[in-house]
Every structure is written in C-alpha cells, then in structure tokens.
C-alpha cells in the first residue's frame, strides 16, 4: 500500500475522496448499505456534497477515540489513524481508524446502536461491516484485520480474515462504479434500491416467503390430485363429487412475425397503454 499524509475529516480529505472509492463506499456500491444507495453516493461524489450526519452518527464519531484507546489496552498495542492508497489501483483508498505498524494490521472501530452491539456479541456481523473491512484489507494488502464494536463501556473484538472471493467481487463492482463516475453516468434505479435490514421488514419478508412456499406446495399437491382424477377418468370428460373434468383446447398465441402484411409495421403504435405493477422475487 501507499501511505498518504492526509488528515481524515478535513476539507482537503473530503475533496480528495470525491474522486476515489473508499472503504465506506464499498458497502453502498455492493448494495448492502441500509443507509445509502449507489445513486446517493454517485450524487455526493459528482456534486461534492458531504455526507449527512445525524445525532447517532455524531455520537459514534465522538466515541471513536475512546474506543481506540480501549482496543489498544485490550490488545496491548498502539494504533493511529492512517490513510492508504492501493499501490496499483489509484482510485482505491482506505482511511483506517487505527493502524498498528508493529503488528501490520488495522482496526475498524464502530460505535453503533444497542441492537447492533448485541448482534455482534452473538457473532452476527452486518454485511456492510464485512465488505468495508475486506476493502481495507485489499488496500492495505494484509491477511486480517479487526472489527472493534464499542458501546461506551466495553468493546467486542472480532478478527476478520481476508476473503479473496469477496475482494474479487468488490473490485469488479467498484471498478464499474468508478467508470460511471468518470463518464458521469448515474447508476440504474435497480442498483439504487435501499437495503432494509430492520426487524419489521425482515418479519414481513419471512411471512411472504412462508406464504410463497405454502402456495407452491399447494400447487404441487393440486397438480398431483388433478393428474389422479384424469387417470381415474380414463382420459375422458367426467363429473362427480361436485367437480367437472373437461378436456379443453386453447388456441396458440399469434406469431406476428409470420404475417407478411405486418412487415415494416410498428406494432408498438397499436399497444394498449402500459401499466405499473409490483414484482416481488428472491435474490
């Protein structure tokens, strides 16, 4: 990595980051940030606007120094903020909360809300933390780093190992995003969807997935029962038990490309008005 003499959170640092892809940008670009979309990030970098900071973010920022001291005491090391640049990819940078020169590792300090702290104590690491740290490991060219989550009284320490598969994915997506910045091409709307991770949304998702599974099971059972009735009817029309089994013939769809009279005709001119609907799918 290349060590830079920039001081974090200064006007010079903010302006410099506009043309770079930093570690905090990575989760947004990967589509796992619950706070911003790729389009939000694009507009910030193109227009030069600073990130909006709410009270919770101010609280977390104010506690970072205290958290670094707590990490240093727990690990028996000294760390300092440092700005790195990838030695080969000029636009890829990382502003580290703490870098341990002697140990050759870094720490990412977080001071989140109570629920996030509890989850991390249970070993549940938010994806947006994982992608951010993998970006940092790539820039620093190190094999591991630490996530230190501090609640104001105590910290939870998590060692994060380098994952080259994740790094390959983030390099691909970040390069695509950087190219969008260079050509001033906004991300597509699908790339700019916010990612919800709150419990209310997750409960609704789980209920939908359960209903979807139940429907698929019911459809499969209905298909089996229908095939059984067709077999019992000996492939003939039949009625009984309050149902009728009739064999029907449905006409196939018209292949308009085979109609000579329509050659060169703009069929779109005869379409009915478009309409909006919601598509819900798993990804």
N, C-alpha and C positions, 0 to 999 in steps of 0.2 A: 504493500500500500504506500501511498504518498501522504506524508504528514503535512498539513497546512496550518498556517499561523493565524487563522481566522478565529475570532471570539464569537461564541454562539450567542444568539438572540440580539445581535447588534444590527443596525441598518445595513451595514456592509454585508453581513452574513445573510440577511433576508434577501437582498438583491442578488447575491451570488447564487443562492439556492434556486432562484427563479428559472435558471437555465440548466438546472441539474435534476437528477432523480435521487432523492434522499431516502433513508430507511423508513421515515414516517410516511413517505409517499407510497411505499411498496404495498401495504395492505389495501390502500384505496385502489391502486391500479389492478390488484389481483381480485378486486370485487368483494372483499371480505370485511370492509370497514363499515361499522354501523353508524359512523359519524358523517362521512362524505362519500360522494360518488366520483367516478373518474371525471365527469363533466365539471363538478365543483372544483376539483384540483386543476383541471385544464384552465378554467376561467381565472383561477387565482394566479397561475403562472403567466398566463398571457397578459392579464390586466395589472399584475403586480400588487394585488390586494393581499393584505396579511390575514392570517388565519384568525377567525373569530374566537375569542377566549371567553368562556363563561366562568362563573364562580367556582365550579368544581375543578375546572382546568387550572384556574389561578391557585386554588388550594393545593393541587397536586404539584404544580411548578414550585410553589413556595416551600414544599416539603422535600424537594429533591436533594438539597444539600444535606439536610438531616439524615435522609435515607442513605446517602453515600457514606456518611460517617458511620452509620450503623452497619452497613455492608463491610466497610473496612475493618471495623472492630471484630465482626463475626469471622471474617476470613483472615485477619491478621495481615492485611496488605494496604497499600496506599494507591488510590486511583485518582485520576484527574480527567476533566473533560478534554476531548480531543476531536479534531475534525480530520477525517481521512478521505482520500480520493483514490479510486481504483487506478492501479498503475497502467492499465491498458484501455479501460473504458472511461474516457474523460468525463462523461456526463453522470457517472455513477459515484455517489458520495455517501458518507455516513458521518453524522455528528453524534459521537458517542458520549453518553452520560459520564462514564468512567472507564479509563484505560489503564491497565496495570502493565507498565513497561517491563517490570521484572518477570511477571508470570506470562506475558504475551497473550492476555485475554482481556475481554471487556465485560462491562456490566450494563444492562439496561434497567434503569430504575423506573418503577411505576408506583403511583400513589392513588389507586382507583377507589371506587365506592366499596361499601361493605360486602355486597353480593359478589363482586369480582374477587375480592380478597378471600372470601370463604371458598369459592370455587377453586382458586389456585391452591389453597391449602389441601383441597381434596384431589389435586392433580389434574384439574380441568383448566388447561391453558387456552385462552381465547385465540382463535386463528390469527387475528390481527397482530397479536404479540409475536406469534411464531414466525410469520412472514417478515415482520420488521427485523427480527434478530437474524434470520437467515440472510437477509440483505446485508446486514452489518458484518456477518461472518465472511460473506463473499468479498466485500470491500477490504476488510482487514486481512483476508486470506489466512484465517485461523480455523482451528478444528472444533472449537467450542467457545461458548460464552455463558454469561449468567443473566438470568432474569431475577430481579430482586423487588418483590412487592411489599411495600411498607404501608402500614395503616396508621402510623403516628406513634405507635407504642412498640411494635415489633415487626420484624420482616420475615417473609417467606422466601427462601432461596431455591431456585430451580436451575439446574445445569441444562443448557440447550446444546446438543451436539449438532455439528454441521450436517446438513442433508443435501447432497449434491443433486438429487432429483428435484427437490423444491427449488434449488438455486437455478437449475436449468429452466424451469418453468417461469420463474420470476424474471430471469434475463430476457426470455422471449417476449413476455408481456410488457416489460419496462422498455425494451427497445421499440416495440410497436407504439407505445405511448410517447416516447421521445420523438419518434418520427412524426406523430400527429402535431406535436408542439412545433417542430421545425417547419412543417407545411401549413401551420395554423388551421388544422382540420379538427373540429370538435369530435369527441367520441360519440358513438351512436347512442341512441336512447336506451337500448338494451344493456349497453356497457355502463350506463349511468344510473342504474337502479340502486337505491339504498338497500343495504343488507340489514334486515331486522334480526335481532337475537334476544329480544326481551321475552319473558316467560309468557306473556299474554299471546303474543304472536305464535310462539312455539306450541302452546296448548292448542291453538286453532289449527295449526299445521298438522299436529298429531291426530286431531279429530278428523280432519279431511282425509288423511292417509288411511285411517281406520275405516272410514266410510267407503273409500275407494276400494280397499281390499275386500270389504264385505260385499260391495256391488259386483266385483269381479268374480268372487266365489259364488254369488247368487246367479250370475250369468252363466257360469260354467255348469252349475247344477241344473239350471233351466235347460241348457243345451243337451245335457245327458238325458234328462227326463223327456224332452221333445223327441230325441232320437229313439228312445224306448217306445214312445207312442207310435211313431212311424213304423217301427219294426212290428209292433203288435197289430197295426192296421194293415200289414202286408202291403205297404206302399199304395194303399187305396184311400180315397176320401172316407172319413169315418166320424161318427159323433157318439157322445155318451159321457155321462158324469158331469154334464154342464159345459162341455167344451166341444168344438168342432175342429176337425183336422182336414184342411183343404189344400190340395196342391195347386199353386198359382204359378203363372208365368209373367215375368216382368220384362218389359222391353229394355234393351240395352241403350246406353247413352248415345247421342248422335255424335259422330266424328265429323265435325265441321270442316276439318282439313281436307276431307274427301269430296266435298261439294264444289264442283267446278265453278258454279255461278258465284261462289263466295271468294274466289281467288282475288286477292288485292283489296277485299272489303275490310275496313276497320271494324271488326265486330265489337270492340270496346265502346263504340258510339251507341250501341243498342243494349248495353248492360243496364240493369236496374241500379239505382243509387247504392253506393256502398254503405255499410253499417258497421258499427263498433260493437265488439263483444270481448269478453274476458277469456283468456286462455290460461288454464292452471295446469302446470306439469311439474314433475320432479326433475331435478338436475343434480 
